Amino acid sequence: MVPRLGGVLVGYDQHLNLLLTNTEEINPKGGVKSGLMIIRGDTVLFISPATS
């Protein structure tokens, strides 16, 4: 299973590096809250808005 992360997008740069707050890893066994996270743009496969 591919890791999934959820959070609030705070910023990004020209390389699509992402800065997220309130970050949480989403998996079937339960979520792990991480707080602030920087994600390298070359590892991002898909970005979508949150669903209600």
Steps between C-alpha positions, in 0.01 A plus 500: 500500500629845405533744793238776501527829680237758583552853622459870437710639217693806622732552204691356206787596269593465131607135556161419655655443843205524740476644850211346696369560852271277706644209303368149555602170344188321382499119504256219586669435838440857619646844447824644635502877557828670409433875515722698259646315201698582185442263208742490209327579174657210307324250732149643453278292274158650561345800677129536564277723713357364824156344487236587757 
